[in-house]
Amino acid sequence: MAEVTKREMIDGVCKVCDFYKENDEQLECGAFKIIKILVEEGKLRMEDIYFARERLGSQR
């Protein structure tokens, strides 16, 4: 499994959140922490996150 950086996680997960604030990137919400663990354990891929983001974009 490839290492995923915090920047990749923020870009993939946080930036679609209504509560995301660029100046608060050091804060990690519960969803971020859960998704990070799933990615680290190989149960979720960044490709899955990008796919979900695309689906969210079509619903907004």
trRosetta pair geometry for C-beta under 8 A, 3 or more apart (Angstrom, degrees):
i j d omega theta_ij theta_ji phi_ij phi_ji
1 40 7.9 117 123 -164 147 33
1 42 4.7 -119 -80 -85 142 104
4 8 5.0 -118 -168 80 82 133
4 9 6.0 92 142 -54 114 92
4 36 7.9 -156 89 -139 126 71
4 39 5.3 -33 24 146 156 134
4 40 7.3 -117 37 -75 110 65
4 46 6.1 163 -112 -60 128 120
5 8 4.7 102 56 3 78 99
5 9 7.1 -141 99 -2 45 86
6 9 5.5 -55 -151 39 36 113
6 10 6.2 38 151 -21 69 103
7 10 5.7 -52 -146 36 31 110
7 11 6.2 27 156 -15 65 108
8 11 5.8 -56 -144 41 29 109
8 12 5.9 21 158 -13 65 116
8 46 6.4 -40 159 -118 120 142
9 12 5.8 -62 -138 45 26 106
9 13 5.5 -14 176 15 67 118
9 14 7.4 63 130 -12 70 100
9 32 6.7 94 154 -160 117 94
9 35 7.2 148 -152 105 105 111
9 36 5.8 22 -135 -94 150 93
9 39 7.2 -157 -99 35 105 161
10 13 6.8 -68 -120 53 17 83
10 14 4.6 -29 -152 29 61 129
10 15 6.7 77 152 -34 67 90
10 25 5.9 17 -127 -147 147 110
11 14 7.6 3 -35 46 13 89
11 15 5.9 2 -144 -5 37 132
12 15 7.8 99 32 26 10 101
12 46 5.7 -100 -106 -149 160 91
12 49 4.5 50 169 124 119 139
12 50 6.4 -71 -135 -64 100 72
12 53 7.0 -124 -164 -42 61 140
13 16 7.2 -92 179 32 26 99
13 17 7.4 22 146 -30 66 111
13 31 7.2 -176 178 124 123 101
13 32 5.7 139 116 -110 143 76
13 35 5.5 152 -106 87 146 159
13 49 6.2 -62 -71 -158 78 134
14 17 5.5 -55 -161 16 46 119
14 20 4.8 123 162 -110 84 120
14 25 7.4 111 124 -124 167 79
14 29 7.9 140 -110 19 93 110
14 32 6.3 18 -71 -92 95 122
15 20 5.6 160 -112 164 30 172
16 20 7.6 95 49 -15 23 141
16 53 5.5 -151 -58 -128 150 94
16 56 5.7 69 -175 100 140 153
16 57 7.9 -93 -125 -61 120 79
17 20 4.4 117 70 -36 93 97
17 29 7.5 160 -146 21 167 151
17 31 7.7 156 -93 70 133 141
19 29 7.3 88 87 -64 134 148
20 24 8.0 -169 -167 65 44 103
21 24 4.3 53 76 18 104 111
22 25 6.4 -9 -169 -43 41 105
24 27 4.8 -17 165 19 96 119
28 32 4.7 -127 -164 89 82 133
28 33 5.5 98 143 -58 117 89
28 36 7.8 -20 -162 -14 133 146
29 32 4.9 102 55 5 71 104
29 33 7.2 -136 99 -5 39 89
30 33 5.7 -57 -149 36 34 111
30 34 6.3 31 156 -18 68 106
31 34 5.8 -56 -147 38 31 110
31 35 6.1 27 158 -15 66 109
32 35 6.0 -60 -145 41 26 107
32 36 6.1 31 155 -25 64 110
33 36 5.7 -53 -146 33 27 116
33 37 6.7 28 155 -18 62 103
34 37 5.9 -56 -155 33 31 109
34 38 6.5 27 152 -15 65 107
35 38 5.6 -56 -149 39 34 112
35 39 6.3 34 154 -19 68 105
35 44 6.6 -86 -155 89 70 155
35 49 7.1 83 -171 -97 130 123
36 39 5.8 -55 -148 37 29 110
36 40 6.2 28 154 -18 64 109
37 40 5.7 -56 -145 39 30 111
37 41 6.2 18 159 -9 66 112
38 41 6.0 -63 -143 45 27 103
38 43 4.6 -86 -161 73 80 106
38 44 3.9 40 133 11 113 120
39 42 7.7 40 178 -70 30 24
39 43 7.8 -87 -63 54 20 68
39 44 5.2 -61 -74 81 60 93
39 45 7.1 105 -128 -116 80 20
39 46 6.7 56 -134 -59 125 71
39 49 7.7 -13 -83 -34 121 131
42 45 7.8 15 -155 -73 53 77
44 48 5.3 -111 -165 64 77 142
44 49 7.0 76 159 -47 110 92
45 48 4.8 109 58 -3 73 98
45 49 7.5 -136 103 0 47 84
46 49 5.3 -50 -154 35 43 115
46 50 6.3 44 149 -19 71 102
47 50 5.7 -51 -147 37 33 111
47 51 6.4 38 151 -22 64 104
48 51 5.6 -52 -149 34 31 114
48 52 6.4 31 152 -18 64 105
49 52 5.7 -54 -149 36 32 111
49 53 6.4 37 150 -23 64 104
50 53 5.5 -49 -148 32 34 116
50 54 6.7 38 152 -22 63 100
51 54 5.8 -52 -156 30 32 112
51 55 6.8 31 148 -16 64 104
52 55 5.6 -54 -153 37 37 113
52 56 6.4 39 149 -21 67 103
53 56 5.5 -52 -149 35 34 113
53 57 6.4 40 152 -25 65 103
54 57 5.6 -51 -151 30 32 116
54 58 6.9 27 153 -16 62 103
55 58 6.0 -57 -154 34 33 107
55 59 6.8 26 151 -16 64 110
56 59 5.7 -66 -154 37 35 109
56 60 6.6 36 153 -30 69 104
57 60 6.1 -52 -149 22 33 111
